[in-house]
Amino acid sequence: MERKKLVAIITGIISVLLGVVYLLLVQLLDSRGAMIPAPITDLSTTVIQSFIG
């Protein structure tokens, strides 16, 4: 019975630590500011023109 309790406690601690690390990671990524989309280039016409000649 002691081994089962120990495994349950260790599993709970690992679970809580993973949750805290996840929340810290989300907080860090969120604090970087708004995501700015990449600039839209006219790459499609360049590729088509290179095939046409």
Phi and psi restraints in degrees (range 20) as a CNS / XPLOR table:
assign (resid 1 and name C) (resid 2 and name N)
       (resid 2 and name CA) (resid 2 and name C) 1.0 -63.7 20.0 2
assign (resid 2 and name N) (resid 2 and name CA)
       (resid 2 and name C) (resid 3 and name N) 1.0 -39.1 20.0 2
assign (resid 2 and name C) (resid 3 and name N)
       (resid 3 and name CA) (resid 3 and name C) 1.0 -63.9 20.0 2
assign (resid 3 and name N) (resid 3 and name CA)
       (resid 3 and name C) (resid 4 and name N) 1.0 -41.1 20.0 2
assign (resid 3 and name C) (resid 4 and name N)
       (resid 4 and name CA) (resid 4 and name C) 1.0 -63.5 20.0 2
assign (resid 4 and name N) (resid 4 and name CA)
       (resid 4 and name C) (resid 5 and name N) 1.0 -39.9 20.0 2
assign (resid 4 and name C) (resid 5 and name N)
       (resid 5 and name CA) (resid 5 and name C) 1.0 -64.5 20.0 2
assign (resid 5 and name N) (resid 5 and name CA)
       (resid 5 and name C) (resid 6 and name N) 1.0 -43.1 20.0 2
assign (resid 5 and name C) (resid 6 and name N)
       (resid 6 and name CA) (resid 6 and name C) 1.0 -63.6 20.0 2
assign (resid 6 and name N) (resid 6 and name CA)
       (resid 6 and name C) (resid 7 and name N) 1.0 -43.4 20.0 2
assign (resid 6 and name C) (resid 7 and name N)
       (resid 7 and name CA) (resid 7 and name C) 1.0 -63.2 20.0 2
assign (resid 7 and name N) (resid 7 and name CA)
       (resid 7 and name C) (resid 8 and name N) 1.0 -40.6 20.0 2
assign (resid 7 and name C) (resid 8 and name N)
       (resid 8 and name CA) (resid 8 and name C) 1.0 -65.0 20.0 2
assign (resid 8 and name N) (resid 8 and name CA)
       (resid 8 and name C) (resid 9 and name N) 1.0 -41.4 20.0 2
assign (resid 8 and name C) (resid 9 and name N)
       (resid 9 and name CA) (resid 9 and name C) 1.0 -66.8 20.0 2
assign (resid 9 and name N) (resid 9 and name CA)
       (resid 9 and name C) (resid 10 and name N) 1.0 -45.2 20.0 2
assign (resid 9 and name C) (resid 10 and name N)
       (resid 10 and name CA) (resid 10 and name C) 1.0 -63.2 20.0 2
assign (resid 10 and name N) (resid 10 and name CA)
       (resid 10 and name C) (resid 11 and name N) 1.0 -42.4 20.0 2
assign (resid 10 and name C) (resid 11 and name N)
       (resid 11 and name CA) (resid 11 and name C) 1.0 -62.6 20.0 2
assign (resid 11 and name N) (resid 11 and name CA)
       (resid 11 and name C) (resid 12 and name N) 1.0 -41.2 20.0 2
assign (resid 11 and name C) (resid 12 and name N)
       (resid 12 and name CA) (resid 12 and name C) 1.0 -63.7 20.0 2
assign (resid 12 and name N) (resid 12 and name CA)
       (resid 12 and name C) (resid 13 and name N) 1.0 -41.9 20.0 2
assign (resid 12 and name C) (resid 13 and name N)
       (resid 13 and name CA) (resid 13 and name C) 1.0 -64.0 20.0 2
assign (resid 13 and name N) (resid 13 and name CA)
       (resid 13 and name C) (resid 14 and name N) 1.0 -44.1 20.0 2
assign (resid 13 and name C) (resid 14 and name N)
       (resid 14 and name CA) (resid 14 and name C) 1.0 -61.7 20.0 2
assign (resid 14 and name N) (resid 14 and name CA)
       (resid 14 and name C) (resid 15 and name N) 1.0 -41.8 20.0 2
assign (resid 14 and name C) (resid 15 and name N)
       (resid 15 and name CA) (resid 15 and name C) 1.0 -62.9 20.0 2
assign (resid 15 and name N) (resid 15 and name CA)
       (resid 15 and name C) (resid 16 and name N) 1.0 -44.5 20.0 2
assign (resid 15 and name C) (resid 16 and name N)
       (resid 16 and name CA) (resid 16 and name C) 1.0 -65.4 20.0 2
assign (resid 16 and name N) (resid 16 and name CA)
       (resid 16 and name C) (resid 17 and name N) 1.0 -41.7 20.0 2
assign (resid 16 and name C) (resid 17 and name N)
       (resid 17 and name CA) (resid 17 and name C) 1.0 -62.5 20.0 2
assign (resid 17 and name N) (resid 17 and name CA)
       (resid 17 and name C) (resid 18 and name N) 1.0 -42.3 20.0 2
assign (resid 17 and name C) (resid 18 and name N)
       (resid 18 and name CA) (resid 18 and name C) 1.0 -62.6 20.0 2
assign (resid 18 and name N) (resid 18 and name CA)
       (resid 18 and name C) (resid 19 and name N) 1.0 -40.2 20.0 2
assign (resid 18 and name C) (resid 19 and name N)
       (resid 19 and name CA) (resid 19 and name C) 1.0 -63.4 20.0 2
assign (resid 19 and name N) (resid 19 and name CA)
       (resid 19 and name C) (resid 20 and name N) 1.0 -42.5 20.0 2
assign (resid 19 and name C) (resid 20 and name N)
       (resid 20 and name CA) (resid 20 and name C) 1.0 -66.5 20.0 2
assign (resid 20 and name N) (resid 20 and name CA)
       (resid 20 and name C) (resid 21 and name N) 1.0 -42.9 20.0 2
assign (resid 20 and name C) (resid 21 and name N)
       (resid 21 and name CA) (resid 21 and name C) 1.0 -61.9 20.0 2
assign (resid 21 and name N) (resid 21 and name CA)
       (resid 21 and name C) (resid 22 and name N) 1.0 -41.5 20.0 2
assign (resid 21 and name C) (resid 22 and name N)
       (resid 22 and name CA) (resid 22 and name C) 1.0 -61.9 20.0 2
assign (resid 22 and name N) (resid 22 and name CA)
       (resid 22 and name C) (resid 23 and name N) 1.0 -45.7 20.0 2
assign (resid 22 and name C) (resid 23 and name N)
       (resid 23 and name CA) (resid 23 and name C) 1.0 -64.1 20.0 2
assign (resid 23 and name N) (resid 23 and name CA)
       (resid 23 and name C) (resid 24 and name N) 1.0 -39.2 20.0 2
assign (resid 23 and name C) (resid 24 and name N)
       (resid 24 and name CA) (resid 24 and name C) 1.0 -65.0 20.0 2
assign (resid 24 and name N) (resid 24 and name CA)
       (resid 24 and name C) (resid 25 and name N) 1.0 -40.0 20.0 2
assign (resid 24 and name C) (resid 25 and name N)
       (resid 25 and name CA) (resid 25 and name C) 1.0 -64.4 20.0 2
assign (resid 25 and name N) (resid 25 and name CA)
       (resid 25 and name C) (resid 26 and name N) 1.0 -43.5 20.0 2
assign (resid 25 and name C) (resid 26 and name N)
       (resid 26 and name CA) (resid 26 and name C) 1.0 -64.0 20.0 2
assign (resid 26 and name N) (resid 26 and name CA)
       (resid 26 and name C) (resid 27 and name N) 1.0 -41.2 20.0 2
assign (resid 26 and name C) (resid 27 and name N)
       (resid 27 and name CA) (resid 27 and name C) 1.0 -62.9 20.0 2
assign (resid 27 and name N) (resid 27 and name CA)
       (resid 27 and name C) (resid 28 and name N) 1.0 -41.8 20.0 2
assign (resid 27 and name C) (resid 28 and name N)
       (resid 28 and name CA) (resid 28 and name C) 1.0 -64.0 20.0 2
assign (resid 28 and name N) (resid 28 and name CA)
       (resid 28 and name C) (resid 29 and name N) 1.0 -46.1 20.0 2
assign (resid 28 and name C) (resid 29 and name N)
       (resid 29 and name CA) (resid 29 and name C) 1.0 -67.6 20.0 2
assign (resid 29 and name N) (resid 29 and name CA)
       (resid 29 and name C) (resid 30 and name N) 1.0 -33.5 20.0 2
assign (resid 29 and name C) (resid 30 and name N)
       (resid 30 and name CA) (resid 30 and name C) 1.0 -73.4 20.0 2
assign (resid 30 and name N) (resid 30 and name CA)
       (resid 30 and name C) (resid 31 and name N) 1.0 -28.1 20.0 2
assign (resid 30 and name C) (resid 31 and name N)
       (resid 31 and name CA) (resid 31 and name C) 1.0 -77.8 20.0 2
assign (resid 31 and name N) (resid 31 and name CA)
       (resid 31 and name C) (resid 32 and name N) 1.0 -7.4 20.0 2
assign (resid 31 and name C) (resid 32 and name N)
       (resid 32 and name CA) (resid 32 and name C) 1.0 -75.0 20.0 2
assign (resid 32 and name N) (resid 32 and name CA)
       (resid 32 and name C) (resid 33 and name N) 1.0 -11.6 20.0 2
assign (resid 32 and name C) (resid 33 and name N)
       (resid 33 and name CA) (resid 33 and name C) 1.0 105.8 20.0 2
assign (resid 33 and name N) (resid 33 and name CA)
       (resid 33 and name C) (resid 34 and name N) 1.0 -176.3 20.0 2
assign (resid 33 and name C) (resid 34 and name N)
       (resid 34 and name CA) (resid 34 and name C) 1.0 -69.6 20.0 2
assign (resid 34 and name N) (resid 34 and name CA)
       (resid 34 and name C) (resid 35 and name N) 1.0 146.7 20.0 2
assign (resid 34 and name C) (resid 35 and name N)
       (resid 35 and name CA) (resid 35 and name C) 1.0 -80.8 20.0 2
assign (resid 35 and name N) (resid 35 and name CA)
       (resid 35 and name C) (resid 36 and name N) 1.0 125.8 20.0 2
assign (resid 35 and name C) (resid 36 and name N)
       (resid 36 and name CA) (resid 36 and name C) 1.0 -100.4 20.0 2
assign (resid 36 and name N) (resid 36 and name CA)
       (resid 36 and name C) (resid 37 and name N) 1.0 124.7 20.0 2
assign (resid 36 and name C) (resid 37 and name N)
       (resid 37 and name CA) (resid 37 and name C) 1.0 -65.1 20.0 2
assign (resid 37 and name N) (resid 37 and name CA)
       (resid 37 and name C) (resid 38 and name N) 1.0 154.0 20.0 2
assign (resid 37 and name C) (resid 38 and name N)
       (resid 38 and name CA) (resid 38 and name C) 1.0 -65.2 20.0 2
assign (resid 38 and name N) (resid 38 and name CA)
       (resid 38 and name C) (resid 39 and name N) 1.0 149.4 20.0 2
assign (resid 38 and name C) (resid 39 and name N)
       (resid 39 and name CA) (resid 39 and name C) 1.0 -64.8 20.0 2
assign (resid 39 and name N) (resid 39 and name CA)
       (resid 39 and name C) (resid 40 and name N) 1.0 141.5 20.0 2
assign (resid 39 and name C) (resid 40 and name N)
       (resid 40 and name CA) (resid 40 and name C) 1.0 -88.4 20.0 2
assign (resid 40 and name N) (resid 40 and name CA)
       (resid 40 and name C) (resid 41 and name N) 1.0 119.2 20.0 2
assign (resid 40 and name C) (resid 41 and name N)
       (resid 41 and name CA) (resid 41 and name C) 1.0 -105.8 20.0 2
assign (resid 41 and name N) (resid 41 and name CA)
       (resid 41 and name C) (resid 42 and name N) 1.0 165.0 20.0 2
assign (resid 41 and name C) (resid 42 and name N)
       (resid 42 and name CA) (resid 42 and name C) 1.0 -91.7 20.0 2
assign (resid 42 and name N) (resid 42 and name CA)
       (resid 42 and name C) (resid 43 and name N) 1.0 54.1 20.0 2
assign (resid 42 and name C) (resid 43 and name N)
       (resid 43 and name CA) (resid 43 and name C) 1.0 -69.9 20.0 2
assign (resid 43 and name N) (resid 43 and name CA)
       (resid 43 and name C) (resid 44 and name N) 1.0 -33.7 20.0 2
assign (resid 43 and name C) (resid 44 and name N)
       (resid 44 and name CA) (resid 44 and name C) 1.0 -63.8 20.0 2
assign (resid 44 and name N) (resid 44 and name CA)
       (resid 44 and name C) (resid 45 and name N) 1.0 -41.2 20.0 2
assign (resid 44 and name C) (resid 45 and name N)
       (resid 45 and name CA) (resid 45 and name C) 1.0 -71.4 20.0 2
assign (resid 45 and name N) (resid 45 and name CA)
       (resid 45 and name C) (resid 46 and name N) 1.0 -31.0 20.0 2
assign (resid 45 and name C) (resid 46 and name N)
       (resid 46 and name CA) (resid 46 and name C) 1.0 -65.5 20.0 2
assign (resid 46 and name N) (resid 46 and name CA)
       (resid 46 and name C) (resid 47 and name N) 1.0 -42.3 20.0 2
assign (resid 46 and name C) (resid 47 and name N)
       (resid 47 and name CA) (resid 47 and name C) 1.0 -66.4 20.0 2
assign (resid 47 and name N) (resid 47 and name CA)
       (resid 47 and name C) (resid 48 and name N) 1.0 -42.7 20.0 2
assign (resid 47 and name C) (resid 48 and name N)
       (resid 48 and name CA) (resid 48 and name C) 1.0 -64.8 20.0 2
assign (resid 48 and name N) (resid 48 and name CA)
       (resid 48 and name C) (resid 49 and name N) 1.0 -42.6 20.0 2
assign (resid 48 and name C) (resid 49 and name N)
       (resid 49 and name CA) (resid 49 and name C) 1.0 -64.9 20.0 2
assign (resid 49 and name N) (resid 49 and name CA)
       (resid 49 and name C) (resid 50 and name N) 1.0 -33.5 20.0 2
assign (resid 49 and name C) (resid 50 and name N)
       (resid 50 and name CA) (resid 50 and name C) 1.0 -70.0 20.0 2
assign (resid 50 and name N) (resid 50 and name CA)
       (resid 50 and name C) (resid 51 and name N) 1.0 -29.7 20.0 2
assign (resid 50 and name C) (resid 51 and name N)
       (resid 51 and name CA) (resid 51 and name C) 1.0 -77.1 20.0 2
assign (resid 51 and name N) (resid 51 and name CA)
       (resid 51 and name C) (resid 52 and name N) 1.0 -37.0 20.0 2
assign (resid 51 and name C) (resid 52 and name N)
       (resid 52 and name CA) (resid 52 and name C) 1.0 -72.6 20.0 2
assign (resid 52 and name N) (resid 52 and name CA)
       (resid 52 and name C) (resid 53 and name N) 1.0 -38.4 20.0 2
